[in-house]
Amino acid sequence: MIVTNRRRFALGAAGLAAFLAVLAFWIAPGAGGTSWLSRADGFFNRLSKDSAFRGLPELRARAESFRGTAFSVSVATENPEDAAALAAVFRLALAGSAGTGAGAEADGCRARLAGDLGAAALALMDDAEELHRGGDERLLARFGLSGREVVYRYWQALGAIRGDCLRRGETAAAALAGDLRTRVCEPAYNFHGIAPASASESCGTLALLLGFYVAYTVWFGFSILLLFEGLGIGPRLRKCRET
C-alpha cells in the first residue's frame, strides 16, 4: 500500500482517529453507568412514545363501524396456562357485549373466543391506552395479570382474528385487526415504563442531536474519502484518443 498524497492521507487518518475517539466517549458508561448513546436513544424513545397513539381516534372510529360484526376464532397457545390467561382476558373484555354471543373459554392448549369485533376492539384500545399512560396497577387489579401480559394476549388473539378474516375474504376486518396489533398493542407493550416527551417542548435537544448525527456522519465520510485519496484510490476519467 503506497501513500501518494501524504497531506490527504494524514488528514483522513486524523479525522478517522478523532471519529473513533468521539465514538469511544459516546458509548463509554458515564455517570450512573449510562452512556451518552443510551441517553440519546432513550430521548428518541420518549419522543416516539409521545406520538405513538396519535392515530387512536381514527382507529376508534373504524372500530365503531364494526359494532355488530361477530367473530369466532380458536387461538393455539403453547400450554394450557396461556390458553386460560387468554380466555380470561377476553372474558372480561367482552363482558359488556354478552348479548352478541360473546364467550371465551380455554380448551387445553386452545382458547376459543367469540363476540362483537367492534366491542372487543374498543375494549382493547382502552386497556392498551391505560398501559400506555402507565396504568399497569389498574390492569393488574382488573385482570390479575400485568398490563404487558394483558396487551400481549390481545396481540395474540388479533393474529388469529386477522388470519380468520383473511381466509373468509373480510379484508376490512383483517386490516383493522392488523392495525390494532401493530399500532396499538405493540407500541403499548414496547414503550411500557418509558416516560413520554413532547418534541415541541424538547426542540433544542432534538435539533442538537440531529445536527450532531448529520455532522458526525459527514465527518466519517470525508475521513474515509481523504484516506483513499491519500492512497491514490479514487475515480479516474480516461481520456478518449482522437482518431
C-alpha positions as CSV (number, residue, x, y, z in Angstrom):
1,M,0.0,0.0,0.0
2,I,1.6,3.2,-1.2
3,V,0.7,6.7,0.0
4,T,0.6,9.0,-3.0
5,N,-0.6,12.1,-1.2
6,R,0.7,12.4,2.3
7,R,-1.3,15.5,3.2
8,R,-4.6,14.0,2.4
9,F,-3.7,10.7,4.0
10,A,-2.7,12.4,7.2
11,L,-5.9,14.5,7.2
12,G,-8.0,11.3,6.7
13,A,-6.2,9.3,9.3
14,A,-6.5,12.2,11.9
15,G,-10.2,12.6,11.1
16,L,-10.8,8.8,11.4
17,A,-8.9,8.7,14.7
18,A,-10.9,11.6,16.1
19,F,-14.1,10.0,14.9
20,L,-13.2,6.8,16.8
21,A,-12.2,8.8,19.9
22,V,-15.6,10.5,19.9
23,L,-17.3,7.1,19.4
24,A,-15.5,5.6,22.3
25,F,-16.5,8.5,24.5
26,W,-20.1,8.3,23.2
27,I,-20.5,4.6,24.1
28,A,-18.5,4.5,27.3
29,P,-20.6,4.3,30.5
30,G,-20.8,7.7,32.2
31,A,-22.4,8.8,35.5
32,G,-24.7,6.2,36.8
33,G,-23.4,3.6,34.3
34,T,-25.3,5.1,31.4
35,S,-23.6,6.1,28.1
36,W,-24.4,9.1,26.1
37,L,-25.6,6.8,23.3
38,S,-28.1,5.2,25.7
39,R,-29.3,8.6,26.8
40,A,-29.8,9.8,23.2
41,D,-31.6,6.5,22.4
42,G,-33.8,7.0,25.5
43,F,-34.6,10.5,24.4
44,F,-35.8,9.4,21.0
45,N,-37.8,6.6,22.6
46,R,-39.6,9.2,24.7
47,L,-40.4,11.3,21.7
48,S,-41.7,8.1,19.9
49,K,-43.9,7.2,22.8
50,D,-45.5,10.7,22.8
51,S,-46.5,10.4,19.2
52,A,-47.3,6.6,19.1
53,F,-51.0,6.9,19.9
54,R,-51.9,10.0,17.9
55,G,-53.8,7.8,15.4
56,L,-56.0,6.3,18.0
57,P,-59.1,8.5,17.3
58,E,-59.1,7.3,13.7
59,L,-58.8,3.6,14.8
60,R,-61.7,4.1,17.3
61,A,-63.9,5.4,14.6
62,R,-63.1,2.4,12.4
63,A,-63.7,0.1,15.4
64,E,-67.1,1.7,16.0
65,S,-68.1,0.8,12.4
66,F,-67.6,-2.9,13.3
67,R,-70.1,-2.9,16.1
68,G,-72.4,-5.8,15.4
69,T,-69.8,-7.7,13.4
70,A,-69.4,-11.1,15.0
71,F,-66.1,-13.0,15.2
72,S,-65.3,-16.6,16.4
73,V,-61.8,-17.9,16.5
74,S,-59.7,-20.7,18.1
75,V,-56.3,-19.5,19.2
76,A,-53.5,-22.0,19.6
77,T,-51.2,-21.4,22.6
78,E,-48.0,-23.1,23.9
79,N,-49.6,-24.5,27.0
80,P,-53.0,-24.7,28.9
81,E,-52.0,-21.8,31.2
82,D,-51.6,-19.4,28.3
83,A,-54.9,-20.5,26.9
84,A,-56.6,-19.9,30.3
85,A,-55.0,-16.4,30.5
86,L,-56.1,-15.5,27.0
87,A,-59.6,-16.7,27.7
88,A,-59.7,-14.8,31.0
89,V,-58.7,-11.5,29.3
90,F,-61.3,-11.8,26.6
91,R,-64.0,-12.9,29.0
92,L,-63.6,-9.6,30.9
93,A,-63.1,-7.5,27.7
94,L,-66.3,-8.9,26.2
95,A,-68.3,-8.8,29.4
96,G,-70.3,-5.8,28.2
97,S,-71.3,-7.4,24.9
98,A,-72.9,-10.6,26.2
99,G,-75.9,-10.1,24.0
100,T,-73.9,-10.7,20.9
101,G,-73.0,-14.3,21.7
102,A,-69.7,-13.3,23.4
103,G,-67.7,-16.0,25.1
104,A,-64.2,-17.1,25.9
105,E,-63.1,-20.5,27.2
106,A,-59.9,-22.5,27.4
107,D,-59.8,-26.0,25.9
108,G,-56.4,-27.5,26.5
109,C,-53.8,-25.5,24.6
110,R,-56.5,-23.6,22.6
111,A,-58.6,-20.6,23.6
112,R,-62.0,-20.3,21.9
113,L,-63.1,-16.7,21.5
114,A,-66.3,-15.2,20.1
115,G,-68.1,-11.9,20.3
116,D,-68.5,-8.5,18.8
117,L,-65.4,-7.3,16.9
118,G,-66.1,-3.6,17.4
119,A,-66.7,-4.0,21.1
120,A,-63.6,-6.1,21.5
121,A,-61.5,-3.6,19.5
122,L,-62.7,-0.7,21.7
123,A,-62.1,-2.6,24.9
124,L,-58.6,-3.5,23.6
125,M,-57.8,0.2,22.9
126,D,-59.0,1.3,26.3
127,D,-56.7,-1.2,28.0
128,A,-53.7,-0.6,25.8
129,E,-54.1,3.2,26.3
130,E,-54.2,2.5,30.0
131,L,-50.9,0.7,29.9
132,H,-49.5,3.5,27.6
133,R,-50.4,6.0,30.3
134,G,-48.7,3.9,33.0
135,G,-51.8,2.3,34.5
136,D,-50.3,-1.1,35.0
137,E,-51.6,-1.4,38.5
138,R,-55.2,-0.8,37.4
139,L,-54.9,-3.5,34.8
140,L,-53.3,-5.9,37.3
141,A,-56.2,-5.3,39.7
142,R,-58.8,-5.9,37.0
143,F,-57.3,-8.9,35.1
144,G,-54.9,-10.4,37.7
145,L,-52.2,-10.1,35.0
146,S,-49.6,-7.5,34.4
147,G,-50.5,-4.8,31.9
148,R,-48.0,-6.0,29.3
149,E,-49.3,-9.6,29.5
150,V,-52.9,-8.3,29.0
151,V,-51.8,-6.4,25.9
152,Y,-49.8,-9.4,24.7
153,R,-52.9,-11.6,25.0
154,Y,-54.8,-9.1,22.9
155,W,-52.0,-9.1,20.3
156,Q,-52.0,-12.9,20.3
157,A,-55.8,-13.1,19.6
158,L,-55.7,-10.4,17.0
159,G,-53.3,-12.5,14.9
160,A,-55.8,-15.3,14.9
161,I,-58.7,-12.9,14.1
162,R,-56.8,-11.3,11.3
163,G,-55.9,-14.7,9.8
164,D,-59.5,-15.9,10.0
165,C,-60.9,-12.8,8.4
166,L,-58.4,-13.1,5.5
167,R,-59.4,-16.7,4.9
168,R,-63.1,-15.6,4.7
169,G,-62.2,-12.6,2.4
170,E,-63.2,-10.0,5.0
171,T,-60.3,-7.7,4.2
172,A,-61.6,-4.6,6.1
173,A,-61.9,-6.5,9.3
174,A,-58.5,-8.1,8.7
175,A,-57.0,-4.7,8.2
176,L,-58.5,-3.4,11.4
177,A,-57.1,-6.4,13.4
178,G,-53.7,-5.9,11.8
179,D,-53.6,-2.2,12.6
180,L,-54.7,-2.8,16.2
181,R,-51.9,-5.3,16.5
182,T,-49.1,-3.0,15.1
183,R,-50.3,0.5,16.0
184,V,-51.9,-0.2,19.4
185,C,-50.7,-3.4,21.1
186,E,-47.0,-3.2,20.0
187,P,-46.4,0.5,21.0
188,A,-48.2,0.0,24.3
189,Y,-46.1,-3.1,25.1
190,N,-42.8,-1.8,23.8
191,F,-42.9,1.7,25.3
192,H,-44.1,0.5,28.8
193,G,-42.0,2.1,31.5
194,I,-40.8,5.0,29.3
195,A,-41.9,8.5,30.2
196,P,-43.1,10.4,27.1
197,A,-41.5,13.6,25.9
198,S,-43.0,16.2,23.5
199,A,-40.9,17.2,20.5
200,S,-42.3,20.8,20.7
201,E,-41.0,21.1,24.3
202,S,-37.6,19.5,23.6
203,C,-36.9,21.1,20.2
204,G,-33.5,22.4,21.4
205,T,-32.2,19.0,22.4
206,L,-33.7,17.4,19.3
207,A,-32.0,20.0,17.0
208,L,-28.7,19.5,18.7
209,L,-28.8,15.7,18.5
210,L,-29.9,15.7,14.8
211,G,-27.3,18.2,13.9
212,F,-24.6,16.2,15.7
213,Y,-25.7,13.0,13.9
214,V,-25.6,14.6,10.5
215,A,-22.2,16.3,11.2
216,Y,-20.8,13.0,12.6
217,T,-21.8,11.0,9.6
218,V,-20.3,13.6,7.2
219,W,-17.2,13.7,9.3
220,F,-16.7,9.9,8.9
221,G,-17.4,10.0,5.1
222,F,-14.8,12.7,4.5
223,S,-12.2,11.0,6.6
224,I,-12.6,7.8,4.5
225,L,-12.6,9.8,1.3
226,L,-9.3,11.6,2.3
227,L,-7.7,8.3,3.3
228,F,-8.5,6.7,0.0
229,E,-7.3,9.7,-2.0
230,G,-4.1,9.7,0.0
231,L,-3.6,6.1,-1.1
232,G,-4.3,7.1,-4.7
233,I,-7.6,5.2,-4.7
234,G,-10.4,7.1,-6.4
235,P,-12.4,7.6,-9.6
236,R,-10.3,8.5,-12.7
237,L,-11.5,9.7,-16.0
238,R,-10.0,8.2,-19.1
239,K,-9.3,10.5,-22.0
240,C,-10.6,9.3,-25.3
241,R,-8.0,9.2,-28.1
242,E,-8.7,11.3,-31.1
243,T,-8.6,9.3,-34.3
